[in-house]
Amino acid sequence: MEIRRSGERPVVAVSGELDLAGRDLLEAVLEHVRSTDPGLVLLDLRDVSFVDTHGLAPVLERDVVVVSASRAVTQVFRLLGLPLAQPWPSRCHDVRTGRSGDRPSGS
């Protein structure tokens, strides 16, 4: 996990697997970000290769906004009937560049 900024807001970037084992770390990172910068926390899940409902629990909190999602994340959101702000995975807002556009192939 990595914390960076997109304009005024902190962005938590998660990579690898997000499951029960990673949930506690994500919760701790989100709490740290909240304690240093109250308000919305942007979450970049484009590099998550596997996710389950345990790992998604912290993602579903009110102050967390998913700005990019991998296919694995998108599939779980769809199965649970949860909305995503943008049509994933074909379009995404790249928090690294600040631009919206097509995802690179293979993502």
DAVENNOR-V224909 format. One record per residue. N is the residue number from 1. RES is the residue in one letter. OMEGA is omega in whole degrees, 0 to 359 (NA if undefined). Layout:
# DAVENNOR-V224909
N;RES;OMEGA + N;RES;OMEGA
This chain:
# DAVENNOR-V224909
1;M;182 + 2;E;175 + 3;I;176 + 4;R;182 + 5;R;171 + 6;S;187 + 7;G;182 + 8;E;189 + 9;R;173 + 10;P;177 + 11;V;174 + 12;V;179 + 13;A;182 + 14;V;176 + 15;S;180 + 16;G;183 + 17;E;177 + 18;L;182 + 19;D;182 + 20;L;181 + 21;A;181 + 22;G;183 + 23;R;182 + 24;D;178 + 25;L;179 + 26;L;178 + 27;E;180 + 28;A;179 + 29;V;179 + 30;L;178 + 31;E;177 + 32;H;180 + 33;V;179 + 34;R;183 + 35;S;181 + 36;T;184 + 37;D;183 + 38;P;181 + 39;G;181 + 40;L;174 + 41;V;178 + 42;L;184 + 43;L;179 + 44;D;182 + 45;L;184 + 46;R;183 + 47;D;177 + 48;V;183 + 49;S;179 + 50;F;177 + 51;V;171 + 52;D;185 + 53;T;177 + 54;H;180 + 55;G;181 + 56;L;185 + 57;A;180 + 58;P;181 + 59;V;186 + 60;L;178 + 61;E;186 + 62;R;186 + 63;D;181 + 64;V;179 + 65;V;177 + 66;V;181 + 67;V;177 + 68;S;183 + 69;A;175 + 70;S;176 + 71;R;180 + 72;A;179 + 73;V;180 + 74;T;181 + 75;Q;180 + 76;V;176 + 77;F;180 + 78;R;179 + 79;L;180 + 80;L;181 + 81;G;180 + 82;L;181 + 83;P;168 + 84;L;186 + 85;A;183 + 86;Q;176 + 87;P;181 + 88;W;355 + 89;P;187 + 90;S;178 + 91;R;178 + 92;C;172 + 93;H;182 + 94;D;182 + 95;V;178 + 96;R;183 + 97;T;183 + 98;G;181 + 99;R;172 + 100;S;179 + 101;G;181 + 102;D;175 + 103;R;175 + 104;P;179 + 105;S;181 + 106;G;180 + 107;S;NA
